Amino acid sequence: DGSTTEPGNLFGTALRGGAYGVGTVFELPLLTTTTGTTMYSATVLELASFNGANGNMPEGGLIMDSNNDLIGTTVHGGGYNGGEVFALASKGSLRCGLMASAVAISARASSCRPTWPSPFART
C-alpha cells in the first residue's frame, strides 16, 4: 500500500519485513536524473519497524496529515493483539496505541482489527 508526498516520494507499508519480521513502513524517494527523467529509487528506506508490542502486520495504506505525519493501522499486535493505530512523525518517531483516542472503542472488548482503505494518490 502506498501514498505520495508533494515532492513525489512514495510511502508504504509491508506486512512482513523490518527488524522483527512483522512489518515495516518504508519510503521510495523520487529521483530526477541529469536528463530530467524522474523515477523511483531502487533503494527502499525503512522508516519504522514493528515488533508486535507496537503493532504487527500493517495493512490498509497510509494517510498523510497536514504535519506530514503518516497515520496507519496494523491488524495484529498491540496491547490486546487487536491491532494498532499508529502515527509516524515526519521527524521519524513512531507513536502507537492511538486507537483508544482516535477511535472510541476497546480493542480488548471488540477484538477489533482496524484497517483503512488504501489511498494511492499524489497530494
TIMI-2910 file (N, C-alpha, C, CB; in pm, 1 decimal, decimal comma, always signed):
<rs>
+----------+----------+----------+----------+----------+----------+----------+----------+----------+----------+----------+----------+------+
!      n_x !      n_y !      n_z !     ca_x !     ca_y !     ca_z !      c_x !      c_y !      c_z !     cb_x !     cb_y !     cb_z ! resn !
+----------+----------+----------+----------+----------+----------+----------+----------+----------+----------+----------+----------+------+
!    +84,8 !   -117,9 !     +0,0 !     +0,0 !     +0,0 !     +0,0 !    +88,7 !   +123,4 !     +0,0 !    -96,1 !     +0,3 !   +121,9 !  Asp !
!    +47,7 !   +229,6 !    -63,1 !   +134,3 !   +345,6 !    -66,0 !    +61,4 !   +476,0 !    -87,9 !   +235,5 !   +328,7 !   -170,9 !  Gly !
!   +130,2 !   +584,5 !    -56,8 !    +82,6 !   +718,5 !    -85,3 !   +204,5 !   +804,2 !   -114,5 !     -1,7 !   +776,7 !    +33,3 !  Ser !
!   +184,7 !   +918,2 !   -179,4 !   +297,3 !  +1001,9 !   -216,2 !   +287,4 !  +1137,8 !   -149,4 !   +304,8 !  +1017,6 !   -367,3 !  Thr !
!   +401,0 !  +1204,8 !   -138,9 !   +405,2 !  +1340,7 !    -85,5 !   +413,9 !  +1437,1 !   -202,0 !   +525,1 !  +1360,2 !    +12,4 !  Thr !
!   +408,3 !  +1564,7 !   -173,0 !   +414,5 !  +1665,4 !   -278,4 !   +539,2 !  +1651,2 !   -364,9 !   +410,0 !  +1803,8 !   -217,9 !  Glu !
!   +658,2 !  +1631,7 !   -305,6 !   +774,5 !  +1612,9 !   -392,3 !   +767,7 !  +1482,8 !   -472,4 !   +901,0 !  +1614,9 !   -309,4 !  Pro !
!   +678,3 !  +1390,2 !   -433,4 !   +660,5 !  +1269,0 !   -509,2 !   +716,0 !  +1143,5 !   -447,3 !   +719,4 !  +1286,1 !   -637,9 !  Gly !
!   +775,5 !  +1151,1 !   -327,8 !   +824,9 !  +1030,7 !   -263,4 !   +708,9 !   +936,5 !   -233,2 !   +901,6 !  +1065,4 !   -134,7 !  Asn !
!   +731,8 !   +807,0 !   -247,5 !   +629,8 !   +706,7 !   -223,4 !   +650,3 !   +646,3 !    -85,0 !   +633,2 !   +597,2 !   -332,4 !  Leu !
!   +543,9 !   +642,9 !     -5,5 !   +547,1 !   +582,8 !   +127,6 !   +452,2 !   +464,3 !   +127,5 !   +508,2 !   +686,3 !   +238,7 !  Phe !
!   +489,1 !   +359,0 !   +199,0 !   +402,7 !   +243,0 !   +202,9 !   +430,6 !   +155,8 !   +322,5 !   +417,5 !   +163,3 !    +77,8 !  Gly !
!   +356,0 !    +47,1 !   +331,0 !   +374,7 !    -49,7 !   +438,4 !   +394,7 !   -187,9 !   +377,7 !   +253,8 !    -49,0 !   +536,1 !  Thr !
!   +463,6 !   -271,8 !   +450,8 !   +481,0 !   -411,4 !   +412,7 !   +437,8 !   -497,1 !   +530,4 !   +629,0 !   -442,1 !   +371,3 !  Ala !
!   +355,3 !   -599,1 !   +503,1 !   +304,8 !   -687,1 !   +608,9 !   +416,7 !   -761,8 !   +679,6 !   +206,0 !   -786,6 !   +551,5 !  Leu !
!   +520,4 !   -792,1 !   +610,3 !   +635,3 !   -863,3 !   +666,3 !   +758,2 !   -776,9 !   +647,8 !   +654,7 !  -1003,0 !   +599,2 !  Arg !
!   +868,5 !   -819,8 !   +704,6 !   +992,4 !   -745,4 !   +690,7 !  +1016,7 !   -658,7 !   +812,1 !   +990,0 !   -660,4 !   +565,2 !  Gly !
!  +1117,9 !   -576,5 !   +804,2 !  +1159,0 !   -495,2 !   +917,1 !  +1247,2 !   -575,4 !  +1010,6 !  +1037,5 !   -441,2 !   +991,6 !  Gly !
!  +1292,6 !   -513,3 !  +1115,0 !  +1386,2 !   -574,9 !  +1208,7 !  +1331,4 !   -700,1 !  +1275,7 !  +1424,8 !   -475,7 !  +1313,6 !  Ala !
!  +1199,6 !   -709,8 !  +1293,3 !  +1139,7 !   -822,4 !  +1365,1 !  +1055,5 !   -912,8 !  +1274,9 !  +1054,2 !   -770,6 !  +1478,3 !  Tyr !
!  +1048,9 !   -881,7 !  +1147,2 !   +977,5 !   -964,8 !  +1051,9 !   +826,6 !   -952,5 !  +1053,2 !  +1012,4 !  -1103,0 !  +1075,4 !  Gly !
!   +771,0 !   -854,9 !  +1127,9 !   +625,2 !   -843,0 !  +1137,8 !   +572,8 !   -711,4 !  +1079,7 !   +582,5 !   -854,9 !  +1283,0 !  Val !
!   +650,7 !   -648,4 !   +993,1 !   +601,7 !   -530,8 !   +923,4 !   +691,6 !   -410,0 !   +933,5 !   +469,4 !   -495,8 !   +974,5 !  Gly !
!   +676,6 !   -323,1 !   +836,6 !   +758,8 !   -203,8 !   +828,0 !   +685,0 !    -92,4 !   +753,8 !   +891,6 !   -235,5 !   +758,6 !  Thr !
!   +727,7 !    +30,7 !   +777,0 !   +685,4 !   +146,7 !   +698,6 !   +807,9 !   +188,4 !   +617,7 !   +630,8 !   +266,1 !   +790,8 !  Val !
!   +789,2 !   +209,7 !   +486,8 !   +904,6 !   +239,0 !   +401,9 !   +880,1 !   +361,9 !   +315,1 !   +937,3 !   +118,8 !   +313,9 !  Phe !
!   +989,0 !   +409,5 !   +255,2 !   +985,0 !   +522,9 !   +163,0 !  +1069,2 !   +489,5 !    +40,8 !  +1035,8 !   +653,5 !   +231,5 !  Glu !
!  +1017,1 !   +525,2 !    -75,4 !  +1092,4 !   +518,6 !   -200,2 !  +1106,9 !   +661,6 !   -251,8 !  +1021,3 !   +425,3 !   -306,5 !  Leu !
!  +1228,0 !   +718,6 !   -244,9 !  +1245,8 !   +855,9 !   -291,2 !  +1230,2 !   +867,1 !   -443,1 !  +1382,8 !   +907,9 !   -249,0 !  Pro !
!  +1172,0 !   +977,6 !   -486,2 !  +1161,6 !  +1008,9 !   -628,3 !  +1290,2 !  +1079,3 !   -669,1 !  +1035,3 !  +1097,6 !   -659,3 !  Leu !
!  +1354,3 !  +1028,8 !   -771,5 !  +1481,2 !  +1083,4 !   -818,0 !  +1463,3 !  +1151,4 !   -952,8 !  +1587,5 !   +972,9 !   -827,5 !  Leu !
!  +1542,3 !  +1252,8 !   -977,6 !  +1545,3 !  +1318,0 !  -1107,6 !  +1684,2 !  +1299,3 !  -1164,2 !  +1507,7 !  +1469,2 !  -1097,9 !  Thr !
!  +1693,7 !  +1242,6 !  -1283,5 !  +1823,3 !  +1218,8 !  -1346,1 !  +1876,5 !  +1347,5 !  -1405,7 !  +1813,1 !  +1110,1 !  -1454,0 !  Thr !
!  +1999,7 !  +1343,3 !  -1453,2 !  +2060,4 !  +1461,8 !  -1514,3 !  +1990,0 !  +1501,6 !  -1642,6 !  +2207,5 !  +1437,1 !  -1542,4 !  Thr !
!  +1916,4 !  +1408,8 !  -1703,8 !  +1841,6 !  +1440,5 !  -1826,0 !  +1700,1 !  +1488,4 !  -1796,1 !  +1836,0 !  +1318,7 !  -1916,8 !  Thr !
!  +1663,5 !  +1495,2 !  -1665,9 !  +1532,3 !  +1543,1 !  -1627,3 !  +1427,6 !  +1434,8 !  -1612,2 !  +1485,7 !  +1640,9 !  -1725,5 !  Gly !
!  +1464,5 !  +1310,5 !  -1634,7 !  +1372,3 !  +1198,5 !  -1617,3 !  +1353,1 !  +1171,7 !  -1468,7 !  +1424,5 !  +1071,4 !  -1689,6 !  Thr !
!  +1230,3 !  +1144,4 !  -1428,3 !  +1205,4 !  +1110,1 !  -1288,3 !  +1172,8 !   +961,7 !  -1276,5 !  +1090,2 !  +1195,7 !  -1230,0 !  Thr !
!  +1222,3 !   +902,0 !  -1169,6 !  +1194,9 !   +761,6 !  -1140,3 !  +1215,0 !   +738,2 !   -992,2 !  +1285,7 !   +667,3 !  -1223,8 !  Met !
!  +1154,1 !   +630,5 !   -942,9 !  +1170,9 !   +597,6 !   -801,5 !  +1301,8 !   +526,0 !   -779,5 !  +1054,9 !   +511,8 !   -751,2 !  Tyr !
!  +1364,1 !   +555,1 !   -667,2 !  +1489,6 !   +492,3 !   -629,0 !  +1470,5 !   +341,5 !   -615,0 !  +1542,9 !   +552,7 !   -497,5 !  Ser !
!  +1574,3 !   +266,1 !   -644,9 !  +1571,9 !   +121,5 !   -622,8 !  +1604,5 !    +88,9 !   -477,8 !  +1671,0 !    +50,7 !   -716,6 !  Ala !
!  +1642,6 !   +188,7 !   -401,0 !  +1676,6 !   +169,4 !   -259,9 !  +1555,9 !   +200,8 !   -172,7 !  +1796,7 !   +258,0 !   -219,5 !  Thr !
!  +1509,0 !   +101,1 !    -99,3 !  +1396,0 !   +118,2 !     -8,0 !  +1449,5 !   +167,8 !   +125,8 !  +1315,9 !    -15,4 !     +9,5 !  Val !
!  +1394,6 !   +277,4 !   +175,6 !  +1434,5 !   +331,4 !   +305,2 !  +1334,7 !   +285,8 !   +410,3 !  +1443,7 !   +486,6 !   +301,3 !  Leu !
!  +1381,8 !   +213,9 !   +511,6 !  +1293,2 !   +171,3 !   +619,5 !  +1278,0 !   +285,3 !   +719,0 !  +1347,4 !    +43,6 !   +689,6 !  Glu !
!  +1154,4 !   +329,5 !   +740,8 !  +1127,7 !   +441,0 !   +831,6 !  +1089,0 !   +394,0 !   +971,1 !  +1018,1 !   +528,6 !   +775,3 !  Leu !
!  +1024,5 !   +278,1 !   +980,5 !   +981,7 !   +224,8 !  +1110,1 !   +966,2 !    +73,8 !  +1096,6 !   +847,4 !   +291,3 !  +1158,1 !  Ala !
!   +987,7 !     +6,4 !  +1207,4 !   +975,4 !   -138,5 !  +1210,5 !   +883,9 !   -176,7 !  +1326,3 !  +1114,9 !   -206,7 !  +1224,3 !  Ser !
!   +792,6 !   -269,0 !  +1302,3 !   +701,0 !   -313,6 !  +1406,9 !   +759,7 !   -434,9 !  +1478,6 !   +562,0 !   -347,3 !  +1347,6 !  Phe !
!   +726,7 !   -447,5 !  +1607,5 !   +782,6 !   -557,3 !  +1687,8 !   +676,5 !   -641,4 !  +1758,3 !   +877,5 !   -501,5 !  +1790,6 !  Asn !
!   +551,3 !   -624,0 !  +1726,6 !   +442,2 !   -696,5 !  +1791,6 !   +380,4 !   -613,4 !  +1902,5 !   +491,9 !   -829,8 !  +1847,4 !  Gly !
!   +462,4 !   -564,9 !  +1995,1 !   +410,8 !   -480,0 !  +2103,4 !   +357,9 !   -347,9 !  +2048,3 !   +520,7 !   -453,3 !  +2208,3 !  Ala !
!   +421,8 !   -295,7 !  +1943,0 !   +377,6 !   -169,6 !  +1884,0 !   +295,0 !   -191,3 !  +1757,8 !   +497,2 !    -82,1 !  +1852,4 !  Asn !
!   +254,9 !   -315,3 !  +1732,9 !   +175,5 !   -348,5 !  +1615,7 !   +240,7 !   -461,2 !  +1538,7 !   +157,2 !   -226,2 !  +1526,0 !  Gly !
!   +162,5 !   -522,7 !  +1451,5 !   +208,7 !   -637,8 !  +1375,1 !   +125,7 !   -642,2 !  +1246,8 !   +195,6 !   -772,2 !  +1458,0 !  Asn !
!   +189,7 !   -652,2 !  +1134,4 !   +125,1 !   -658,7 !  +1003,6 !    +48,6 !   -530,4 !   +967,5 !    +30,6 !   -776,6 !   +999,9 !  Met !
!   +119,0 !   -422,3 !   +935,9 !    +49,8 !   -300,8 !   +891,9 !    -25,7 !   -328,5 !   +762,4 !   +150,1 !   -183,8 !   +872,2 !  Pro !
!   -147,6 !   -277,4 !   +757,0 !   -232,9 !   -304,4 !   +642,4 !   -327,5 !   -188,0 !   +621,4 !   -311,3 !   -435,4 !   +661,3 !  Glu !
!   -365,5 !   -163,8 !   +497,7 !   -467,7 !    -64,0 !   +471,3 !   -415,7 !    +68,3 !   +421,8 !   -545,6 !    -41,4 !   +592,0 !  Gly !
!   -286,8 !    +81,9 !   +400,4 !   -233,7 !   +205,9 !   +347,3 !   -204,2 !   +309,2 !   +454,0 !   -328,6 !   +262,6 !   +248,7 !  Gly !
!   -158,5 !   +422,7 !   +408,9 !   -119,5 !   +532,5 !   +496,9 !   -195,2 !   +658,5 !   +457,5 !    +33,5 !   +556,6 !   +491,2 !  Leu !
!   -217,4 !   +741,9 !   +555,4 !   -275,1 !   +874,5 !   +533,0 !   -173,6 !   +975,0 !   +583,1 !   -414,5 !   +892,0 !   +605,4 !  Ile !
!   -150,1 !  +1082,1 !   +507,2 !    -57,8 !  +1186,6 !   +550,0 !   -138,9 !  +1305,7 !   +599,5 !    +38,2 !  +1228,3 !   +434,0 !  Met !
!   -111,0 !  +1348,7 !   +723,3 !   -185,0 !  +1462,8 !   +777,3 !   -117,1 !  +1594,0 !   +739,7 !   -197,5 !  +1451,6 !   +930,0 !  Asp !
!   -169,4 !  +1704,8 !   +785,9 !   -117,6 !  +1837,0 !   +749,9 !    +21,2 !  +1864,8 !   +805,7 !   -212,0 !  +1943,0 !   +797,7 !  Ser !
!    +66,3 !  +1784,5 !   +903,1 !   +202,5 !  +1797,8 !   +957,7 !   +300,2 !  +1703,7 !   +888,2 !   +202,6 !  +1770,0 !  +1108,5 !  Asn !
!   +255,6 !  +1636,8 !   +781,8 !   +334,5 !  +1536,5 !   +709,4 !   +362,8 !  +1412,9 !   +792,7 !   +464,9 !  +1596,6 !   +663,6 !  Asn !
!   +283,1 !  +1389,0 !   +895,9 !   +292,5 !  +1264,5 !   +972,1 !   +213,2 !  +1158,9 !   +895,9 !   +238,7 !  +1281,9 !  +1119,9 !  Asp !
!   +262,9 !  +1035,7 !   +896,7 !   +194,2 !   +924,1 !   +832,5 !   +113,8 !   +849,6 !   +937,2 !   +294,7 !   +829,0 !   +761,8 !  Leu !
!    -12,4 !   +821,8 !   +908,3 !   -100,9 !   +753,1 !  +1001,3 !   -150,6 !   +625,8 !   +933,4 !   -220,5 !   +845,0 !  +1045,1 !  Ile !
!   -147,8 !   +515,3 !  +1008,7 !   -191,4 !   +388,4 !   +952,2 !   -236,5 !   +292,9 !  +1060,7 !    -80,0 !   +325,4 !   +870,6 !  Gly !
!   -261,2 !   +170,0 !  +1019,7 !   -310,6 !    +69,0 !  +1112,4 !   -234,7 !    -62,0 !  +1093,5 !   -461,5 !    +46,8 !  +1092,9 !  Thr !
!   -236,1 !   -142,1 !  +1199,7 !   -190,0 !   -279,8 !  +1190,2 !   -307,8 !   -369,6 !  +1227,1 !    -65,7 !   -306,0 !  +1283,5 !  Thr !
!   -308,9 !   -491,6 !  +1175,7 !   -421,9 !   -580,2 !  +1203,3 !   -397,8 !   -669,7 !  +1324,1 !   -451,2 !   -665,6 !  +1082,2 !  Val !
!   -275,0 !   -678,0 !  +1370,3 !   -241,0 !   -757,8 !  +1488,3 !   -145,9 !   -677,0 !  +1575,5 !   -176,9 !   -894,9 !  +1448,0 !  His !
!   -111,8 !   -733,9 !  +1689,8 !    -16,9 !   -670,3 !  +1780,1 !    -83,2 !   -568,3 !  +1869,5 !    +93,5 !   -605,1 !  +1702,1 !  Gly !
!     -1,7 !   -498,9 !  +1944,1 !    -52,5 !   -401,3 !  +2038,2 !    -90,1 !   -465,3 !  +2170,1 !   -171,0 !   -329,7 !  +1980,0 !  Gly !
!   -150,8 !   -388,9 !  +2257,4 !   -181,2 !   -431,9 !  +2393,3 !   -266,3 !   -556,2 !  +2404,6 !   -248,0 !   -323,8 !  +2463,6 !  Gly !
!   -365,0 !   -573,4 !  +2318,8 !   -455,0 !   -688,1 !  +2326,9 !   -450,0 !   -772,3 !  +2199,8 !   -597,8 !   -641,4 !  +2352,8 !  Tyr !
!   -346,4 !   -754,9 !  +2121,0 !   -327,6 !   -823,1 !  +1993,2 !   -444,6 !   -798,7 !  +1898,4 !   -309,5 !   -972,5 !  +2015,6 !  Asn !
!   -509,2 !   -684,2 !  +1912,9 !   -622,7 !   -649,4 !  +1828,2 !   -588,6 !   -546,1 !  +1723,6 !   -735,3 !   -599,5 !  +1911,9 !  Gly !
!   -459,7 !   -518,2 !  +1705,3 !   -418,4 !   -417,8 !  +1607,9 !   -390,9 !   -284,2 !  +1673,4 !   -523,9 !   -401,7 !  +1501,0 !  Gly !
!   -329,0 !   -197,8 !  +1598,8 !   -290,5 !    -64,8 !  +1646,9 !   -323,0 !    +40,8 !  +1542,7 !   -140,7 !    -60,6 !  +1681,8 !  Glu !
!   -349,9 !   +160,3 !  +1588,2 !   -348,1 !   +279,3 !  +1504,9 !   -218,2 !   +349,2 !  +1539,6 !   -475,4 !   +372,6 !  +1528,1 !  Val !
!   -136,8 !   +379,4 !  +1439,6 !     -5,1 !   +438,3 !  +1465,1 !    +12,6 !   +566,5 !  +1385,3 !   +106,6 !   +338,7 !  +1430,4 !  Phe !
!   +104,9 !   +649,2 !  +1431,0 !   +145,3 !   +769,7 !  +1359,3 !   +296,7 !   +773,0 !  +1354,6 !    +88,2 !   +898,6 !  +1426,7 !  Ala !
!   +349,9 !   +796,9 !  +1237,1 !   +493,6 !   +810,4 !  +1218,3 !   +520,2 !   +956,6 !  +1188,6 !   +547,1 !   +717,1 !  +1103,4 !  Leu !
!   +582,9 !  +1025,5 !  +1284,1 !   +608,7 !  +1168,9 !  +1269,0 !   +708,5 !  +1191,5 !  +1156,3 !   +661,7 !  +1229,9 !  +1401,4 !  Ala !
!   +697,6 !  +1305,2 !  +1092,3 !   +790,1 !  +1338,2 !   +983,5 !   +934,4 !  +1340,6 !  +1032,8 !   +753,6 !  +1473,6 !   +921,4 !  Ser !
!   +954,1 !  +1355,1 !  +1161,1 !  +1088,8 !  +1351,7 !  +1219,9 !  +1133,6 !  +1208,9 !  +1249,1 !  +1092,7 !  +1434,5 !  +1348,8 !  Lys !
!  +1044,6 !  +1109,4 !  +1229,2 !  +1084,4 !   +970,9 !  +1242,0 !  +1039,9 !   +897,1 !  +1366,0 !  +1225,8 !   +964,1 !  +1235,2 !  Gly !
!   +971,1 !   +961,1 !  +1460,0 !   +928,8 !   +888,7 !  +1580,4 !   +795,5 !   +819,4 !  +1555,5 !   +917,9 !   +984,7 !  +1701,3 !  Ser !
!   +786,0 !   +692,7 !  +1599,2 !   +665,9 !   +612,4 !  +1582,0 !   +585,7 !   +614,6 !  +1710,5 !   +700,9 !   +467,6 !  +1541,7 !  Leu !
!   +458,8 !   +659,5 !  +1702,4 !   +367,8 !   +658,8 !  +1817,4 !   +260,9 !   +555,2 !  +1791,3 !   +304,5 !   +799,9 !  +1842,5 !  Arg !
!   +240,0 !   +469,9 !  +1888,5 !   +139,0 !   +364,8 !  +1875,0 !    +37,2 !   +379,8 !  +1986,9 !   +203,9 !   +223,2 !  +1877,9 !  Cys !
!    -62,3 !   +294,1 !  +1985,7 !   -164,2 !   +298,5 !  +2089,7 !   -261,3 !   +412,2 !  +2073,0 !   -100,1 !   +308,3 !  +2222,9 !  Gly !
!   -279,0 !   +459,1 !  +1951,9 !   -368,3 !   +572,1 !  +1927,5 !   -513,1 !   +529,8 !  +1912,1 !   -324,5 !   +646,5 !  +1804,6 !  Leu !
!   -538,9 !   +399,4 !  +1908,5 !   -675,3 !   +352,1 !  +1882,6 !   -774,4 !   +404,5 !  +1984,3 !   -679,2 !   +201,2 !  +1881,8 !  Met !
!   -741,7 !   +401,0 !  +2110,9 !   -836,6 !   +441,9 !  +2214,3 !   -876,8 !   +588,0 !  +2199,1 !   -777,1 !   +418,8 !  +2352,4 !  Ala !
!   -781,0 !   +673,9 !  +2159,6 !   -814,8 !   +814,6 !  +2145,4 !   -866,6 !   +847,0 !  +2005,5 !   -694,0 !   +900,2 !  +2176,9 !  Ser !
!   -820,1 !   +776,4 !  +1903,4 !   -863,8 !   +806,9 !  +1767,4 !   -997,2 !   +740,3 !  +1734,4 !   -757,9 !   +762,9 !  +1667,5 !  Ala !
!  -1021,0 !   +624,5 !  +1790,7 !  -1145,3 !   +551,4 !  +1769,3 !  -1195,1 !   +509,3 !  +1906,6 !  -1125,3 !   +427,0 !  +1673,7 !  Val !
!  -1311,8 !   +553,1 !  +1944,9 !  -1358,4 !   +530,8 !  +2082,0 !  -1411,7 !   +389,1 !  +2100,3 !  -1466,8 !   +632,4 !  +2118,6 !  Ala !
!  -1321,5 !   +291,6 !  +2089,2 !  -1357,0 !   +152,3 !  +2113,9 !  -1243,7 !    +85,4 !  +2188,9 !  -1387,2 !    +77,6 !  +1981,6 !  Ile !
!  -1272,2 !    -25,4 !  +2249,2 !  -1169,6 !   -102,0 !  +2319,0 !  -1132,1 !   -221,8 !  +2235,0 !  -1217,8 !   -146,3 !  +2458,9 !  Ser !
!  -1003,6 !   -234,1 !  +2201,1 !   -958,4 !   -348,5 !  +2122,6 !   -983,8 !   -477,8 !  +2199,0 !   -809,0 !   -335,2 !  +2087,7 !  Ala !
!   -972,7 !   -473,7 !  +2330,3 !   -993,3 !   -594,2 !  +2410,7 !  -1139,7 !   -637,6 !  +2404,4 !   -950,6 !   -569,9 !  +2557,3 !  Arg !
!  -1230,9 !   -544,0 !  +2413,6 !  -1373,3 !   -577,9 !  +2417,1 !  -1425,9 !   -616,1 !  +2279,4 !  -1453,7 !   -461,2 !  +2472,4 !  Ala !
!  -1372,2 !   -555,6 !  +2174,8 !  -1429,1 !   -577,1 !  +2042,1 !  -1347,9 !   -670,3 !  +1954,7 !  -1444,2 !   -447,3 !  +1973,0 !  Ser !
!  -1226,7 !   -706,5 !  +1997,8 !  -1135,2 !   -782,4 !  +1912,4 !  -1123,3 !   -713,7 !  +1776,5 !  -1183,9 !   -929,2 !  +1895,5 !  Ser !
!  -1108,6 !   -585,9 !  +1781,3 !  -1103,7 !   -502,0 !  +1662,5 !   -979,5 !   -531,9 !  +1579,2 !  -1106,7 !   -354,6 !  +1701,7 !  Cys !
!   -995,2 !   -532,2 !  +1448,7 !   -884,8 !   -543,0 !  +1354,5 !   -894,8 !   -420,8 !  +1263,1 !   -889,4 !   -679,4 !  +1272,5 !  Arg !
!   -833,2 !   -309,3 !  +1302,8 !   -852,1 !   -186,8 !  +1225,4 !   -784,8 !   -193,5 !  +1089,5 !   -799,3 !    -68,3 !  +1302,2 !  Pro !
!   -854,4 !   -150,6 !   +986,2 !   -795,7 !   -131,0 !   +853,9 !   -861,7 !    -10,8 !   +791,4 !   -812,2 !   -257,1 !   +763,9 !  Thr !
!   -789,9 !    +54,4 !   +704,5 !   -842,1 !   +168,9 !   +632,4 !   -830,0 !   +142,2 !   +483,2 !   -767,5 !   +298,7 !   +672,0 !  Trp !
!   -906,6 !   +210,6 !   +400,9 !   -887,9 !   +196,1 !   +256,7 !   -745,7 !   +237,4 !   +219,9 !   -991,9 !   +280,9 !   +178,0 !  Pro !
!   -698,7 !   +187,4 !   +111,5 !   -562,5 !   +214,7 !    +67,1 !   -558,1 !   +335,7 !    -24,7 !   -504,2 !    +92,9 !     -3,8 !  Ser !
!   -523,3 !   +453,7 !    +29,9 !   -513,3 !   +570,1 !    -59,7 !   -385,8 !   +560,7 !   -141,7 !   -516,0 !   +703,2 !    +20,6 !  Pro !
!   -392,4 !   +594,4 !   -268,6 !   -273,9 !   +596,4 !   -352,3 !   -287,7 !   +711,9 !   -447,8 !   -254,2 !   +462,4 !   -428,1 !  Phe !
!   -252,0 !   +829,4 !   -401,8 !   -269,1 !   +948,6 !   -484,3 !   -164,8 !  +1051,2 !   -449,0 !   -409,2 !  +1007,5 !   -467,6 !  Ala !
!   -127,9 !  +1126,2 !   -546,5 !    -36,0 !  +1238,0 !   -521,1 !   -114,4 !  +1350,0 !   -454,8 !    +32,0 !  +1287,9 !   -653,5 !  Arg !
!    -48,0 !  +1414,4 !   -358,4 !   -115,5 !  +1526,4 !   -291,7 !    -53,6 !  +1655,8 !   -333,7 !   -109,6 !  +1512,5 !   -139,9 !  Thr !
+----------+----------+----------+----------+----------+----------+----------+----------+----------+----------+----------+----------+------+
</rs>
